[in-house]
Each structure stands twice: as structure tokens, then as C-alpha cells.
Amino acid sequence: MSGAQRVLLAGLLGALASCDRPDASPPAEASPAADSTDIATLVTTANRQLHHGEGQACLDTLARLRAQAPKLMDSMVPIHAQCEMLAGRCQAGKRALAAYYERETAMAPEQAERTTEAIASMRCRGDDLTERDRLLRALWEITDGAYQRKRDDCDENIALVRELGPKVTPKDPDDTQIKGGPGALFHHGAQCLARAGDCPAAWRAWQENYPSAALAKLTEEQRREMLRSGFRSSIERCADGFEAPEP
């Protein structure tokens, strides 16, 4: 759970706990209030389902929460939007989350869009993704595999970035992910494969995606040495026990 979500959850649970105070009890003739323990459990369950990638289950849990405590749902928009993304409704989730950031945190529209896209690259699933969404997701997964955890989809994502990189143009000068992400594919892709334990594939990805402009004015011997020495110094997981063959 992110820091922001921990703060949100703590605030929700604190508000729910106040229902148990004597001065917060409803009059005798009022309908019984929803049990705060049950509501807290639903909030916790939705968070867990979000982080386990269980989009539809999360939406079902939030529907139960809405039925019991509808006033809480305004604060649950970020979780609901991300669960929509996981459940295959990427565009609806992005719209809801960006609008929430603008409305509740006073983000400028451009900032809200960038923040939302960063989250969507982790959450969006299914067929409701634009080419830009798919490229950003592939770049995120490669980076995740390079620096966070072992993945078995490095080659698949490298191929997707090679396919979509030339098609998706930056929106503006601040669109750094699209401007720089494909250009760093040689490094991040090799790191992803190296973490997965496939140094031959990492060496291949390094060579195939190395920026051609950096090699254009070199002799063949200089080119080979730059590729090999750069790989040895940068991809440390393949530094021992693997000898990069001639390019």
C-alpha cells in the first residue's frame, strides 16, 4: 500500500471508529448504523484486492461498501478507479482518477493526467488500452523487471516497445516517458533479462537496442569494444560467469 493510500485508509478507519463513541450513537428510533468493524473489513479487503490485481473482486467489495456506507465512497474514488483499470475499464478508471486529483488535491490538469498515467501503467488490463497505454505499461513492466522483481515477460515487453515506440509521439516537451523510454530500452531491457537470469538474452537485447547514433561514427573494432565494455560495466548481474560473445 502506498503512503497516500495508508493515510486514506487510516482516515477512513478513524472516522468509522468515531461511530462507536456514546455521543455518536443514533437516536433509538433511527435505523441501526452499519457495523464499523464490517465496514473497516471491506475497506481493508478492497485495498488487498487492488494490490493483488483482483479488479472485479475489488469492485464487488466496493459495491458492498457503498450499500453500507455510501458517504465513504467519495474518499474511495482512487481505489475504485484503479480497480476499474484492473477489471478492464482503463479509460473510465483514468477519467475518474484524473478528475479526483483535480477536484480533491488541486492538481493542474496536466499534472493530474501525468500522475494518472503513471498509475494506469501499473493497473490497466484487458483490451481497453490505447497504443500509448500499452507502450507505457510495457515500459513500466520492463523497469519493474529491471530494478524490482524477477519477471518472465521481459522479451515480450521489449518487443512491444520496439513495435509501439515509433508509433506513439510525445504529447509535449514534458512527456519524458515517451521521449526517453524507448531510447533507454537497451539498458533497462538488458537489466530485466539479467535479473531473470538470462544473460545471453540480456546481451542480445543490449546489442539490438543500443542507440545507433552512438555507434555511427565508430570503426567496427571500436563499436565492438563499446558494446562489450558497456555491457560488462552496466549489467552487473552478468559480470561474473558470462563472457559476452563478439557482436
SERO-4910 file (N, C-alpha, C, O; in steps of 0.05 Angstrom, whole numbers):
BEGIN
 pado doro    nc1    nc2    nc3   cac1   cac2   cac3    cc1    cc2    cc3    oc1    oc2    oc3
  Met    A     17    -24      0      0      0      0     18     25      0     37     27     15
  Ser    A     11     44    -18     27     68    -19     23     85      6      4     81     21
  Gly    A     40    105     10     37    123     32     10    138     32     -3    141     52
  Ala    A      3    147      8    -22    162      5    -46    144     12    -65    153     26
  Gln    A    -45    119      3    -67    101      9    -68     94     39    -89     90     50
  Arg    A    -44     92     52    -44     86     81    -57    109     96    -72    105    115
  Val    A    -51    134     88    -63    157    101    -93    157     97   -109    162    115
  Leu    A   -102    151     72   -130    149     66   -144    128     83   -165    133     95
  Leu    A   -132    104     84   -144     83     99   -145     90    129   -166     84    142
  Ala    A   -124    102    140   -124    110    168   -146    129    174   -160    128    194
  Gly    A   -150    149    155   -171    168    159   -198    156    159   -216    163    175
  Leu    A   -202    137    140   -228    124    139   -234    108    164   -256    109    175
  Leu    A   -214     93    173   -218     76    197   -222     94    221   -238     87    239
  Gly    A   -208    116    222   -213    135    245   -241    145    245   -254    147    266
  Ala    A   -251    153    222   -278    163    220   -298    142    228   -318    147    242
  Leu    A   -293    117    220   -311     95    227   -311     90    257   -331     85    269
  Ala    A   -287     92    269   -285     86    298   -301    106    314   -311     99    335
  Ser    A   -304    130    304   -319    150    318   -349    143    322   -362    153    339
  Cys    A   -358    125    304   -386    116    307   -391    100    332   -414     98    341
  Asp    A   -369     90    345   -372     74    369   -373     91    394   -379     81    416
  Arg    A   -369    118    392   -369    135    416   -398    139    425   -416    140    408
  Pro    A   -403    142    451   -430    146    461   -444    170    449   -468    169    443
  Asp    A   -428    192    445   -441    217    434   -447    215    405   -460    232    393
  Ala    A   -438    193    392   -443    190    364   -465    170    359   -471    164    335
  Ser    A   -477    159    380   -498    139    376   -523    151    365   -530    174    372
  Pro    A   -537    137    346   -561    148    335   -584    146    355   -583    131    374
  Pro    A   -605    162    352   -628    161    369   -641    133    367   -636    119    347
  Ala    A   -656    126    387   -667     98    389   -684     92    365   -684     69    355
  Glu    A   -699    112    354   -717    106    333   -703    104    306   -716     97    286
  Ala    A   -677    111    304   -664    111    278   -656     82    271   -654     65    288
  Ser    A   -653     78    245   -644     51    235   -616     46    246   -600     64    248
  Pro    A   -610     21    253   -583     15    263   -562     23    243   -565     19    219
  Ala    A   -540     35    253   -518     43    236   -503     18    226   -504     -3    240
  Ala    A   -490     20    203   -474     -2    193   -452     -8    213   -440     11    225
  Asp    A   -446    -33    217   -425    -41    236   -398    -31    227   -390    -37    204
  Ser    A   -384    -15    244   -359     -3    235   -337    -24    230   -320    -20    213
  Thr    A   -338    -47    245   -319    -68    240   -322    -80    212   -303    -85    198
  Asp    A   -347    -85    204   -353    -95    178   -343    -76    156   -332    -84    136
  Ile    A   -348    -50    160   -340    -31    140   -310    -29    139   -299    -28    117
  Ala    A   -297    -29    161   -267    -29    161   -256    -53    147   -237    -51    132
  Thr    A   -269    -76    151   -260   -100    137   -264    -98    107   -246   -107     92
  Leu    A   -286    -86     98   -290    -82     69   -269    -63     58   -258    -68     36
  Val    A   -262    -42     72   -241    -23     62   -215    -38     60   -201    -35     40
  Thr    A   -208    -53     80   -182    -68     80   -182    -89     58   -162    -92     44
  Thr    A   -204   -102     54   -207   -123     33   -203   -110      6   -189   -121    -11
  Ala    A   -216    -88      1   -214    -75    -25   -185    -67    -31   -175    -70    -53
  Asn    A   -171    -56    -10   -143    -49    -14   -126    -74    -21   -109    -73    -39
  Arg    A   -131    -96     -6   -116   -120    -12   -121   -130    -40   -103   -138    -54
  Gln    A   -147   -130    -48   -154   -140    -75   -141   -122    -97   -133   -132   -118
  Leu    A   -140    -96    -91   -127    -78   -110    -98    -86   -114    -89    -88   -137
  His    A    -84    -90    -93    -55    -96    -95    -49   -124   -104    -26   -130   -111
  His    A    -69   -141   -104    -66   -168   -115    -76   -170   -143    -77   -192   -155
  Gly    A    -84   -147   -155    -93   -147   -182   -121   -159   -187   -127   -168   -209
  Glu    A   -137   -161   -166   -164   -173   -168   -185   -151   -173   -199   -144   -155
  Gly    A   -186   -142   -198   -202   -118   -204   -231   -122   -199   -244   -105   -185
  Gln    A   -243   -143   -210   -272   -146   -208   -280   -152   -179   -300   -143   -169
  Ala    A   -264   -169   -166   -269   -174   -137   -268   -149   -121   -285   -145   -103
  Cys    A   -250   -131   -127   -248   -106   -113   -273    -89   -118   -284    -77    -99
  Leu    A   -282    -88   -143   -306    -73   -149   -331    -84   -134   -348    -69   -125
  Asp    A   -332   -111   -132   -354   -123   -118   -353   -116    -88   -374   -111    -76
  Thr    A   -329   -115    -77   -326   -108    -49   -335    -79    -45   -348    -72    -25
  Leu    A   -327    -61    -63   -334    -33    -61   -364    -29    -64   -376    -11    -53
  Ala    A   -377    -46    -80   -406    -44    -83   -420    -51    -56   -439    -38    -49
  Arg    A   -409    -70    -42   -419    -77    -15   -414    -54      4   -431    -47     21
  Leu    A   -391    -41      2   -385    -18     19   -404      5     13   -413     18     31
  Arg    A   -410      9    -12   -428     31    -20   -456     27     -7   -469     45      2
  Ala    A   -464      2     -8   -491     -5      3   -492      1     33   -513      9     44
  Gln    A   -470     -3     47   -469      0     76   -462     29     85   -472     39    105
  Ala    A   -444     41     70   -434     68     78   -430     85     54   -407     91     46
  Pro    A   -451     94     41   -448    108     16   -432    134     18   -419    142     -1
  Lys    A   -432    147     42   -418    172     45   -388    168     43   -373    187     38
  Leu    A   -378    144     48   -349    139     47   -339    138     19   -315    140     14
  Met    A   -357    133     -1   -347    127    -28   -333    150    -41   -317    146    -59
  Asp    A   -339    175    -33   -324    198    -45   -294    195    -38   -278    203    -55
  Ser    A   -288    184    -15   -260    181     -8   -247    156    -20   -223    153    -19
  Met    A   -264    139    -31   -254    114    -42   -250    115    -73   -244     95    -85
  Val    A   -253    139    -84   -251    142   -113   -224    131   -123   -224    117   -143
  Pro    A   -201    138   -111   -176    128   -122   -174     97   -123   -164     86   -142
  Ile    A   -185     84   -102   -185     55   -102   -204     44   -124   -198     26   -139
  His    A   -228     56   -125   -248     47   -144   -237     51   -173   -241     33   -190
  Ala    A   -225     73   -178   -214     79   -205   -193     59   -213   -193     49   -235
  Gln    A   -175     52   -194   -154     33   -201   -165      5   -204   -155    -10   -221
  Cys    A   -186     -2   -189   -198    -28   -193   -213    -30   -219   -214    -51   -231
  Glu    A   -224     -7   -228   -236     -7   -255   -214    -12   -276   -219    -27   -295
  Met    A   -191      0   -273   -169     -6   -292   -162    -35   -292   -158    -47   -313
  Leu    A   -160    -47   -268   -153    -76   -267   -175    -93   -279   -169   -114   -290
  Ala    A   -200    -84   -277   -222   -100   -287   -227    -96   -317   -246   -107   -328
  Gly    A   -209    -81   -331   -211    -78   -360   -225    -53   -369   -230    -50   -393
  Arg    A   -230    -34   -350   -242     -9   -358   -222     13   -353   -225     30   -336
  Cys    A   -201     13   -370   -178     30   -366   -186     60   -370   -179     76   -353
  Gln    A   -201     66   -391   -206     94   -397   -225    106   -375   -221    129   -367
  Ala    A   -245     91   -367   -263    101   -346   -248    106   -320   -252    125   -306
  Gly    A   -230     87   -314   -214     90   -289   -196    114   -290   -194    129   -271
  Lys    A   -184    119   -313   -166    142   -316   -181    168   -314   -172    186   -300
  Arg    A   -205    169   -326   -221    194   -324   -229    200   -295   -227    222   -286
  Ala    A   -237    179   -281   -246    183   -254   -223    191   -236   -226    209   -219
  Leu    A   -200    179   -240   -177    185   -223   -166    213   -228   -160    228   -210
  Ala    A   -164    221   -254   -154    247   -260   -173    269   -249   -164    289   -239
  Ala    A   -199    264   -252   -218    284   -242   -216    286   -212   -219    308   -201
  Tyr    A   -212    264   -198   -209    264   -169   -184    281   -161   -186    298   -143
  Tyr    A   -162    277   -174   -138    292   -168   -142    322   -172   -133    338   -156
  Glu    A   -155    329   -193   -160    358   -198   -179    369   -177   -175    391   -167
  Arg    A   -200    354   -171   -220    364   -152   -211    364   -123   -215    384   -109
  Glu    A   -198    343   -114   -192    339    -86   -164    348    -78   -159    355    -55
  Thr    A   -145    349    -97   -118    356    -90   -108    381   -104    -85    389   -102
  Ala    A   -126    394   -120   -119    418   -134    -96    415   -154    -82    434   -159
  Met    A    -93    391   -164    -73    387   -185    -81    402   -210   -105    403   -217
  Ala    A    -62    413   -225    -67    423   -252    -75    400   -270    -66    377   -265
  Pro    A    -91    405   -290    -99    383   -308    -76    366   -319    -77    342   -320
  Glu    A    -55    380   -327    -32    366   -338    -19    348   -317    -11    325   -323
  Gln    A    -16    358   -293     -4    342   -272    -22    318   -265    -12    296   -260
  Ala    A    -48    323   -263    -67    301   -257    -65    280   -279    -66    256   -272
  Glu    A    -63    288   -304    -61    269   -325    -35    252   -324    -36    228   -327
  Arg    A    -13    265   -318     12    251   -316     12    231   -292     21    209   -295
  Thr    A      2    240   -270      0    223   -246    -18    199   -252    -11    177   -244
  Thr    A    -40    204   -265    -59    183   -271    -46    163   -290    -50    139   -287
  Glu    A    -32    173   -311    -19    154   -330      2    137   -316      4    113   -323
  Ala    A     16    148   -297     36    132   -283     23    109   -268     33     87   -267
  Ile    A      0    115   -256    -14     94   -241    -27     74   -261    -26     50   -257
  Ala    A    -38     85   -283    -51     67   -303    -31     48   -315    -38     26   -323
  Ser    A     -6     56   -318     14     38   -329     19     14   -312     28     -7   -322
  Met    A     12     16   -286     14     -7   -268    -12    -23   -267    -11    -47   -262
  Arg    A    -34    -10   -271    -60    -22   -265    -76    -32   -290    -91    -52   -288
  Cys    A    -74    -18   -312    -92    -23   -334    -88    -51   -346    -65    -60   -351
  Arg    A   -110    -66   -350   -110    -92   -361   -131    -94   -383   -148    -76   -386
  Gly    A   -131   -116   -398   -151   -121   -418   -147   -106   -444   -125    -98   -451
  Asp    A   -169   -103   -459   -168    -93   -487   -173    -63   -488   -170    -51   -510
  Asp    A   -180    -50   -466   -188    -22   -466   -163     -4   -462   -164     14   -446
  Leu    A   -142     -9   -477   -118      7   -476   -111     19   -503   -113      5   -523
  Thr    A   -104     44   -503    -94     56   -528    -65     47   -532    -53     34   -515
  Glu    A    -54     53   -556    -26     46   -561     -8     60   -541     12     49   -533
  Arg    A    -15     84   -534      1     98   -514      0     83   -487     21     80   -473
  Asp    A    -24     75   -479    -27     60   -454    -10     35   -455      4     28   -435
  Arg    A    -11     21   -477      4     -5   -479     34      0   -478     49    -15   -466
  Leu    A     43     22   -491     72     28   -490     81     35   -462    101     26   -453
  Leu    A     65     52   -448     72     60   -421     72     36   -402     89     34   -385
  Arg    A     53     18   -407     53     -6   -390     77    -24   -395     90    -33   -376
  Ala    A     85    -27   -420    108    -44   -426    133    -31   -415    150    -45   -404
  Leu    A    136     -5   -417    159      9   -405    160      5   -375    181      0   -363
  Trp    A    137      7   -362    136      4   -333    144    -25   -325    159    -29   -306
  Glu    A    134    -44   -340    139    -72   -333    169    -79   -337    180    -94   -322
  Ile    A    181    -68   -358    209    -72   -362    225    -60   -339    244    -73   -328
  Thr    A    218    -36   -331    232    -23   -308    228    -39   -282    246    -42   -266
  Asp    A    204    -48   -279    198    -64   -255    215    -89   -255    226    -97   -234
  Gly    A    217   -102   -278    234   -126   -280    263   -120   -278    279   -138   -269
  Ala    A    272    -96   -285    300    -89   -284    309    -83   -255    332    -90   -248
  Tyr    A    292    -71   -239    301    -60   -214    285    -68   -189    292    -61   -167
  Gln    A    263    -83   -193    246    -90   -170    244   -120   -166    249   -130   -144
  Arg    A    235   -134   -186    230   -163   -183    234   -178   -209    232   -167   -230
  Lys    A    240   -204   -206    244   -221   -229    218   -224   -245    197   -230   -233
  Arg    A    219   -221   -271    195   -224   -288    202   -243   -311    225   -246   -318
  Asp    A    181   -256   -322    185   -274   -344    175   -262   -371    173   -277   -390
  Asp    A    168   -236   -371    157   -224   -395    175   -202   -406    165   -185   -421
  Cys    A    201   -203   -400    219   -182   -409    220   -181   -440    217   -160   -452
  Asp    A    224   -204   -453    226   -205   -482    200   -195   -495    201   -180   -515
  Glu    A    177   -203   -484    151   -195   -494    148   -164   -493    139   -152   -512
  Asn    A    156   -153   -471    154   -124   -468    174   -109   -485    168    -87   -495
  Ile    A    198   -120   -488    218   -107   -505    207   -106   -534    210    -85   -547
  Ala    A    195   -128   -543    184   -129   -570    162   -108   -573    159    -96   -594
  Leu    A    146   -105   -552    124    -86   -553    134    -57   -555    123    -41   -569
  Val    A    155    -51   -540    166    -24   -541    178    -19   -568    176      3   -579
  Arg    A    191    -39   -580    202    -35   -607    180    -31   -627    184    -16   -647
  Glu    A    158    -43   -624    135    -40   -642    121    -13   -639    116      0   -659
  Leu    A    116     -6   -614     99     18   -609    116     44   -607    105     66   -611
  Gly    A    141     41   -599    158     65   -596    157     85   -619    153    109   -615
  Pro    A    160     75   -644    159     93   -667    131    104   -673    129    124   -688
  Lys    A    110     92   -663     83    100   -669     72    121   -650     56    138   -658
  Val    A     81    120   -625     70    138   -605     88    162   -602    111    160   -595
  Thr    A     77    186   -608     93    210   -607     88    225   -580     66    223   -569
  Pro    A    108    239   -570    105    254   -545     83    275   -548     80    287   -569
  Lys    A     69    279   -526     48    300   -526     59    328   -525     48    346   -538
  Asp    A     81    331   -511     93    357   -507    122    353   -497    130    331   -493
  Pro    A    137    375   -493    165    372   -484    168    359   -457    189    349   -451
  Asp    A    146    359   -441    148    347   -414    141    317   -414    141    304   -393
  Asp    A    135    306   -438    127    278   -440    151    260   -439    158    247   -459
  Thr    A    165    260   -417    191    247   -415    191    217   -419    209    206   -429
  Gln    A    169    204   -410    168    175   -412    168    166   -441    182    148   -449
  Ile    A    152    180   -457    151    173   -486    176    183   -500    186    169   -518
  Lys    A    187    206   -492    211    216   -505    235    199   -499    251    194   -517
  Gly    A    238    190   -474    263    177   -466    261    147   -462    281    133   -463
  Gly    A    237    137   -457    234    109   -450    245     90   -471    261     73   -465
  Pro    A    235     92   -496    245     74   -517    275     76   -521    288     56   -528
  Gly    A    287    100   -518    315    103   -522    332     89   -501    355     83   -505
  Ala    A    320     84   -477    334     70   -456    329     40   -456    336     26   -437
  Leu    A    315     31   -477    307      3   -478    331    -16   -476    330    -37   -464
  Phe    A    354     -9   -489    377    -26   -489    386    -32   -461    394    -54   -454
  His    A    385    -12   -443    395    -15   -416    375    -28   -398    381    -49   -385
  His    A    350    -18   -397    330    -29   -379    322    -57   -388    317    -74   -372
  Gly    A    320    -61   -415    313    -88   -424    334   -108   -417    328   -130   -408
  Ala    A    360   -101   -420    381   -119   -412    381   -125   -382    385   -147   -374
  Gln    A    376   -104   -366    374   -108   -337    351   -126   -330    354   -143   -312
  Cys    A    328   -123   -343    305   -140   -338    312   -170   -343    306   -187   -327
  Leu    A    325   -175   -366    332   -202   -373    354   -213   -354    354   -237   -347
  Ala    A    372   -196   -347    394   -205   -329    382   -212   -302    391   -232   -290
  Arg    A    363   -196   -291    351   -203   -266    336   -230   -268    334   -245   -249
  Ala    A    325   -235   -291    311   -261   -296    331   -284   -299    322   -307   -301
  Gly    A    357   -278   -300    377   -299   -302    384   -308   -330    396   -329   -333
  Asp    A    378   -291   -350    383   -298   -378    404   -279   -389    396   -260   -403
  Cys    A    429   -283   -383    450   -264   -393    453   -265   -423    458   -244   -435
  Pro    A    452   -288   -436    453   -287   -466    432   -270   -478    437   -255   -497
  Ala    A    407   -272   -468    385   -255   -478    390   -225   -471    384   -208   -486
  Ala    A    401   -220   -447    408   -193   -439    428   -181   -458    426   -158   -466
  Trp    A    448   -196   -465    469   -187   -484    457   -181   -512    464   -162   -525
  Arg    A    439   -198   -520    425   -194   -546    409   -168   -545    410   -152   -564
  Ala    A    393   -164   -523    377   -140   -521    394   -115   -520    387    -95   -532
  Trp    A    417   -117   -507    436    -94   -506    445    -86   -534    445    -63   -541
  Gln    A    453   -106   -549    463   -100   -576    441    -90   -595    445    -71   -609
  Glu    A    419   -104   -595    397    -98   -614    385    -71   -610    375    -59   -629
  Asn    A    386    -61   -585    371    -36   -579    390    -13   -572    381      8   -564
  Tyr    A    416    -18   -574    435      3   -567    431     26   -587    429     21   -611
  Pro    A    431     51   -578    426     74   -596    446     74   -619    470     76   -615
  Ser    A    436     73   -643    453     71   -667    470     96   -670    492     95   -680
  Ala    A    459    120   -662    474    145   -665    500    144   -650    519    157   -658
  Ala    A    500    130   -627    524    129   -611    546    112   -624    570    114   -616
  Leu    A    538     95   -643    558     77   -656    564     86   -684    583     75   -696
  Ala    A    550    105   -695    551    111   -723    579    119   -733    587    111   -755
  Lys    A    594    134   -717    620    144   -726    643    127   -717    666    135   -720
  Leu    A    638    104   -705    659     87   -695    667     66   -716    652     59   -734
  Thr    A    692     58   -714    701     35   -731    688     10   -720    677     10   -698
  Glu    A    690    -12   -735    678    -37   -727    691    -46   -701    677    -56   -683
  Glu    A    716    -43   -698    730    -52   -674    721    -35   -650    717    -45   -628
  Gln    A    719     -9   -654    711      9   -633    682      3   -625    675      4   -601
  Arg    A    665     -3   -644    638     -9   -639    636    -34   -621    621    -35   -601
  Arg    A    650    -55   -628    650    -80   -613    659    -75   -584    648    -85   -565
  Glu    A    681    -59   -581    692    -54   -555    672    -38   -538    670    -42   -514
  Met    A    659    -18   -550    640     -2   -535    617    -19   -525    608    -16   -502
  Leu    A    606    -36   -542    584    -53   -534    592    -72   -512    577    -74   -492
  Arg    A    615    -85   -515    623   -105   -495    630    -91   -468    622   -100   -447
  Ser    A    646    -70   -469    654    -57   -444    630    -44   -430    629    -45   -406
  Gly    A    612    -33   -446    588    -21   -434    571    -41   -421    560    -37   -399
  Phe    A    568    -64   -434    551    -86   -422    564    -96   -396    550   -100   -376
  Arg    A    590   -100   -396    603   -111   -373    601    -92   -349    597   -100   -326
  Ser    A    604    -66   -354    603    -47   -332    575    -40   -323    571    -32   -300
  Ser    A    555    -42   -340    528    -33   -334    510    -56   -324    494    -52   -306
  Ile    A    514    -80   -335    496   -102   -328    511   -120   -309    522   -141   -316
  Glu    A    511   -112   -283    528   -125   -264    520   -154   -258    537   -170   -250
  Arg    A    495   -160   -261    487   -188   -257    499   -207   -276    500   -231   -271
  Cys    A    509   -197   -298    522   -214   -318    552   -210   -319    566   -219   -337
  Ala    A    563   -197   -299    592   -191   -298    608   -215   -292    631   -218   -302
  Asp    A    598   -233   -276    613   -257   -268    601   -282   -282    577   -286   -281
  Gly    A    618   -298   -294    609   -323   -305    597   -321   -332    589   -342   -343
  Phe    A    596   -298   -344    586   -295   -371    605   -279   -388    612   -256   -380
  Glu    A    613   -289   -410    631   -275   -428    615   -268   -453    607   -285   -468
  Ala    A    610   -242   -457    594   -233   -480    609   -241   -506    632   -234   -510
  Pro    A    595   -256   -523    608   -263   -549    611   -238   -566    600   -217   -561
  Glu    A    626   -242   -588    631   -219   -606    604   -210   -618    587   -226   -626
  Pro    A    600   -184   -619    575   -173   -631    573   -181   -660    553   -174   -674
***
